[in-house]
């Protein structure tokens, strides 16, 4: 493997990661500015444009978790078999847990009371890294087989509810159902990103890293074939309505809504079909950027190389803008401060249509680009500041 091909490979991963982060920003912008105070994937209430605005962001979490596993393998491959990968994963996972309960929590609600812990994407990545720190001690084939079994098999347990499991119920909520777990005295965990099958997604992503350092597998046609295989599996399983998602698709009088029902897969937790539907096209994007000139994707690469910084900053920027807009328009400031569209005090007639949402999204992305560029320059100037590597 020559250095030029290696450079392109890492660039393609950064481009894909940067792309899903930009899409993630769209979803969170909609969260704070949309005038639609219902689930955009509720086919009884939504419009096609609103549904697709939400649906396109479904690619974010699976790709991010999958590439976190891939990046862990590449991190080890650059440093050799004796590299302290387990320690690195454990340290990073623990850091993400601390950020989940503090910096990220405050970004969503601007409250000093941090007793309500939301187990979102950082939560899932953190625990997946901690689990992977142990799984990497196994032979690679076992690690991947464990992850694949978790992805393929977890929907067989969709009917099992925490209330049926006695003392194990709260653990099952964290692992699979995402139900709230109260601890008393105002402490509450909302693990809406259950750990199964996210741990499996990261484990399979770790195995994918071995394919990327293989010259034969790094070919675009191989990546295309793998992506198409996942998409074909999704189409066959989804059409059958037999297994893979807790909510079967159905026909609507409007054929367009029948298609929307077909692709409206379950995210919390991510069903097998949800993961096939998102990871398959993601591999196609990886194939398209592999081995090609990537200068035109420089903005996405900058975002993809600074994922944690981008993630935390974009939450504060979007929420802060929402508060400023509410102040300027004599809007419901307290409701926006306490959580945007999730606040029960938010008036049903407050918010903006999709054109405004998209405009604010572009503004947020453009604002974050020079910040990420400056941070990247700081990391280059200060290689001895080891803590920067975690951002």
C-alpha positions as a printed Julia matrix, in Angstrom:
391×3 Matrix{Float64}:
   0.0     0.0    0.0
   1.65    3.23  -1.09
   1.32    6.51   0.77
  -0.76    8.13  -1.96
  -3.45    5.47  -1.83
  -3.41    5.65   1.94
  -4.02    9.39   1.77
  -6.98    8.95  -0.51
  -8.44    6.25   1.71
  -8.39    8.39   4.8
  -9.74   11.34   2.82
 -12.73    9.29   1.68
 -13.53    8.34   5.27
 -13.27   11.97   6.39
 -15.51   13.06   3.51
 -18.2    10.54   4.42
 -18.01   11.43   8.11
 -18.12   15.14   7.29
 -21.13   14.63   5.04
 -23.2    12.92   7.72
 -22.24   15.61  10.23
 -23.58   18.28   7.91
 -26.8    16.28   7.55
 -26.97   15.91  11.33
 -26.83   19.69  11.61
 -29.92   19.92   9.41
 -31.84   17.63  11.73
 -30.92   19.58  14.85
 -31.69   22.89  13.15
 -35.15   21.54  12.38
 -35.5    20.5   16.03
 -35.2    24.09  17.24
 -36.75   26.1   14.4
 -39.45   24.0   12.71
 -43.11   24.93  12.97
 -44.05   21.24  12.73
 -44.42   20.06  16.33
 -44.85   16.38  15.58
 -42.7    13.53  14.35
 -41.75   14.25  10.73
 -42.02   10.54   9.97
 -45.65   10.33  11.13
 -47.25    9.61   7.76
 -50.67   10.71   9.01
 -49.41   14.26   9.61
 -46.26   14.89   7.6
 -45.54   16.2    4.12
 -43.15   14.62   1.65
 -40.62   17.44   2.06
 -40.72   17.3    5.85
 -40.46   13.5    5.88
 -37.42   13.52   3.58
 -35.79   16.3    5.59
 -35.89   13.99   8.59
 -35.29   10.74   6.71
 -32.05   11.84   5.03
 -30.57   12.45   8.47
 -31.15    8.8    9.41
 -27.8     8.1    7.77
 -25.9    10.06  10.41
 -25.8     7.86  13.5
 -25.17    4.49  11.76
 -22.38    5.91   9.62
 -20.8     7.73  12.54
 -20.81    4.66  14.8
 -19.66    2.35  11.99
 -16.77    4.66  11.03
 -15.77    5.0   14.69
 -15.09    1.26  14.64
 -13.27    1.53  11.32
 -11.14    4.4   12.59
 -10.18    2.35  15.64
  -8.84   -0.41  13.39
  -6.94    2.09  11.24
  -5.53    3.74  14.38
  -4.07    0.4   15.41
  -2.84   -0.47  11.91
  -0.79    2.75  11.76
   0.85    2.02  15.1
   1.33   -1.72  14.98
  -0.14   -4.71  16.76
   1.34   -3.62  20.11
  -0.49   -0.27  20.08
  -2.6     0.26  23.25
  -5.9     0.19  21.39
  -7.99   -1.06  24.3
  -6.69    1.7   26.54
  -7.31    4.33  23.88
 -10.89    3.13  23.34
 -11.55    2.96  27.08
 -10.19    6.47  27.69
 -12.14    7.94  24.8
 -15.31    6.14  25.82
 -15.09    7.43  29.38
 -14.44   10.96  28.1
 -17.55   10.79  25.92
 -19.62    9.62  28.89
 -18.47   12.62  30.93
 -19.29   14.95  28.04
 -22.7    13.29  27.62
 -23.64   14.03  31.22
 -22.25   17.58  31.26
 -21.32   19.56  28.14
 -23.78   17.84  25.79
 -26.59   17.75  28.36
 -26.38   21.5   28.96
 -26.36   22.24  25.23
 -29.86   20.79  24.84
 -31.61   22.45  27.75
 -29.33   25.2   29.15
 -30.17   23.98  32.68
 -27.81   23.85  35.63
 -29.66   20.75  36.89
 -27.97   17.86  35.11
 -29.87   15.06  36.87
 -31.79   14.24  33.67
 -29.35   12.31  31.5
 -30.22   11.81  27.84
 -28.52    8.76  26.39
 -28.15    9.91  22.78
 -25.57    9.33  20.1
 -22.55   10.24  22.25
 -23.84    7.88  24.92
 -24.11    5.04  22.4
 -20.67    5.73  20.93
 -19.12    5.91  24.4
 -20.45    2.55  25.58
 -19.74    0.96  22.19
 -16.1     2.06  22.49
 -15.88    0.68  26.0
 -17.34   -2.63  24.78
 -15.02   -2.64  21.77
 -12.06   -2.17  24.13
 -12.81   -5.71  25.29
 -13.92   -7.16  21.96
 -10.64   -6.27  20.26
  -8.94   -8.79  22.53
 -10.81  -11.51  20.6
  -9.79  -12.8   17.17
 -11.08  -10.34  14.58
 -13.5   -12.89  13.07
 -15.1   -13.44  16.49
 -15.44   -9.71  17.06
 -17.17   -9.23  13.7
 -19.36  -12.32  14.18
 -20.48  -11.0   17.57
 -21.36   -7.64  16.07
 -23.16   -9.14  13.09
 -25.19  -11.45  15.32
 -26.25   -8.5   17.43
 -27.33   -6.54  14.33
 -29.16   -9.4   12.65
 -30.72  -11.02  15.71
 -31.82   -8.23  18.03
 -35.22   -7.71  16.37
 -36.21  -11.18  17.52
 -36.52   -9.65  21.02
 -38.61   -6.6   20.09
 -41.64   -7.93  21.97
 -39.75   -8.24  25.28
 -40.64   -5.31  27.55
 -38.74   -4.11  30.65
 -41.84   -4.54  32.81
 -41.73   -8.27  32.1
 -38.2    -8.72  33.38
 -38.41   -7.66  37.0
 -35.1    -6.37  38.35
 -33.46   -6.76  34.96
 -36.02   -4.4   33.42
 -33.95   -1.2   33.75
 -30.96   -2.95  32.2
 -33.12   -4.1   29.3
 -34.29   -0.52  28.82
 -30.67    0.61  28.5
 -29.73   -2.29  26.26
 -32.7    -2.51  23.92
 -35.97   -0.63  24.46
 -34.87    2.88  25.45
 -37.53    3.34  28.15
 -36.87    5.92  30.86
 -35.03    4.65  33.92
 -35.88    6.7   37.04
 -33.48    6.59  40.0
 -35.43    8.78  42.45
 -34.74   12.27  43.82
 -35.14   13.75  40.35
 -32.49   11.55  38.7
 -33.6    10.1   35.38
 -31.87    8.31  32.51
 -33.48    8.46  29.07
 -31.42    5.95  27.03
 -33.14    6.66  23.74
 -30.09    5.27  21.92
 -30.21    1.7   23.36
 -26.84   -0.02  23.21
 -28.08   -3.0   21.19
 -27.27   -3.07  18.33
 -24.99    0.01  18.33
 -22.19   -2.01  19.93
 -22.56   -4.48  17.07
 -22.4    -1.71  14.47
 -19.09   -0.5   15.86
 -17.71   -4.05  16.07
 -18.57   -4.7   12.4
 -17.09   -1.31  11.5
 -13.89   -2.38  13.23
 -13.73   -5.43  10.99
 -14.4    -3.27   7.94
 -11.14   -1.49   8.72
  -9.24   -4.64   7.77
 -10.88   -4.54   4.33
  -9.79   -0.96   3.8
  -6.1    -1.72   4.33
  -6.37   -4.54   1.81
  -5.51   -3.29  -1.69
  -7.89   -5.77  -3.31
 -10.86   -4.82  -1.15
 -10.22   -1.1   -1.35
 -11.16   -1.12  -5.03
 -14.24    0.92  -5.84
 -16.04   -1.99  -7.49
 -15.67   -4.11  -4.33
 -17.04   -1.32  -2.14
 -19.88   -0.8   -4.61
 -20.68   -4.5   -4.58
 -20.76   -4.59  -0.78
 -22.98   -1.52  -0.6
 -25.36   -2.9   -3.23
 -25.52   -6.23  -1.39
 -26.67   -4.45   1.78
 -29.23   -2.43  -0.17
 -30.49   -5.54  -1.95
 -30.89   -7.29   1.39
 -32.88   -4.34   2.66
 -35.22   -4.36  -0.36
 -35.85   -8.1   -0.15
 -36.44   -8.19   3.61
 -38.51   -5.02   3.7
 -40.72   -6.14   0.82
 -41.39   -9.44   2.59
 -42.55   -7.71   5.81
 -41.43  -10.86   7.64
 -38.52   -9.74   9.83
 -36.13   -6.91  10.48
 -38.33   -4.02  11.65
 -41.03   -3.81  14.34
 -43.33   -1.76  12.1
 -44.31   -3.35   8.75
 -44.73   -1.05   5.77
 -48.18   -0.57   4.26
 -49.83    0.67   1.1
 -51.42    4.12   0.94
 -53.84    5.56  -1.6
 -51.02    7.89  -2.63
 -48.18    5.73  -4.07
 -45.62    8.27  -2.86
 -46.67    7.66   0.74
 -46.45    3.9    0.14
 -42.79    4.46  -0.77
 -42.31    6.61   2.33
 -43.84    3.85   4.44
 -41.43    1.37   2.84
 -38.37    3.4    3.85
 -39.76    4.51   7.21
 -37.75    2.13   9.38
 -37.39    2.06  13.15
 -34.5     4.06  14.65
 -34.85    3.7   18.44
 -33.35    1.12  18.58
 -32.11    0.89  14.99
 -33.7    -2.11  13.33
 -31.83   -4.47  11.06
 -33.59   -2.89   8.08
 -32.74    0.61   9.27
 -29.05   -0.3    9.34
 -29.12   -2.03   5.95
 -30.96    0.97   4.47
 -28.37    3.46   5.74
 -25.03    1.63   5.7
 -25.53    0.29   2.17
 -25.73    3.73   0.49
 -22.96    4.99   2.78
 -20.62    2.39   1.3
 -21.56    3.63  -2.16
 -20.51    7.15  -1.17
 -17.25    5.75   0.17
 -16.72    3.97  -3.15
 -17.42    7.12  -5.16
 -14.79    9.12  -3.27
 -12.2     6.33  -3.05
  -9.31    6.77  -5.44
 -10.57   10.04  -6.89
  -9.48   13.65  -6.57
 -10.94   14.87  -3.3
  -9.94   18.55  -3.29
 -13.52   19.6   -4.08
 -14.63   18.0   -0.82
 -12.25   20.0    1.35
 -14.98   21.45   3.55
 -16.35   18.01   4.38
 -12.86   16.74   5.14
 -12.3    19.53   7.65
 -15.54   18.64   9.43
 -14.75   14.92   9.25
 -11.35   15.39  10.86
 -12.8    17.32  13.81
 -15.98   15.41  14.62
 -16.31   15.87  18.37
 -15.55   19.59  18.29
 -18.05   20.06  15.46
 -20.71   18.03  17.27
 -20.54   19.96  20.51
 -20.23   23.39  18.91
 -23.1    22.91  16.49
 -25.5    22.11  19.35
 -24.62   25.29  21.23
 -24.7    27.4   18.07
 -28.13   26.15  16.95
 -29.66   26.41  20.41
 -28.13   29.84  20.96
 -29.45   31.1   17.62
 -32.91   29.77  18.49
 -32.88   31.75  21.75
 -31.68   34.91  19.97
 -34.41   34.61  17.35
 -37.01   34.12  20.07
 -35.77   37.23  21.88
 -35.75   39.29  18.67
 -39.27   38.23  17.68
 -40.8    38.4   21.16
 -41.13   34.61  21.05
 -41.32   31.98  23.81
 -37.81   32.47  25.13
 -38.12   30.28  28.23
 -39.55   27.38  26.22
 -36.75   27.64  23.65
 -34.13   27.76  26.4
 -35.52   24.63  28.06
 -35.48   22.44  25.0
 -37.01   23.84  21.83
 -39.65   21.65  20.23
 -39.5    19.21  23.18
 -40.66   21.85  25.63
 -44.35   21.39  26.58
 -44.63   25.18  26.98
 -43.75   25.86  23.34
 -46.82   27.34  21.54
 -48.08   25.15  18.73
 -48.04   28.07  16.3
 -44.4    28.99  16.94
 -41.69   28.11  14.46
 -40.75   28.44  10.82
 -41.23   26.58   7.58
 -38.61   24.47   5.84
 -37.12   27.32   3.72
 -36.15   29.19   6.9
 -34.91   25.97   8.52
 -32.69   25.26   5.52
 -31.38   28.82   5.48
 -30.38   28.67   9.15
 -28.79   25.26   8.56
 -26.55   26.73   5.83
 -25.64   29.63   8.12
 -24.63   27.24  10.92
 -22.47   25.13   8.6
 -20.73   28.19   7.14
 -20.09   29.57  10.62
 -18.51   26.35  11.88
 -16.15   25.88   8.94
 -13.57   28.59   9.89
 -13.8    27.5   13.53
 -12.91   23.92  12.61
 -10.15   25.13  10.28
  -8.64   27.2   13.09
  -8.85   24.3   15.51
  -7.12   22.04  12.98
  -4.34   24.6   12.61
  -3.99   24.69  16.4
  -3.57   20.91  16.51
  -0.85   21.16  13.86
   0.99   23.87  15.82
   0.65   22.15  19.18
   1.33   18.42  18.63
   2.53   18.2   22.24
  -0.95   19.07  23.52
  -2.04   15.45  23.69
  -5.56   16.2   24.89
  -6.35   17.72  21.49
  -6.29   14.28  19.88
  -9.53   13.4   21.64
 -11.39   16.22  19.84
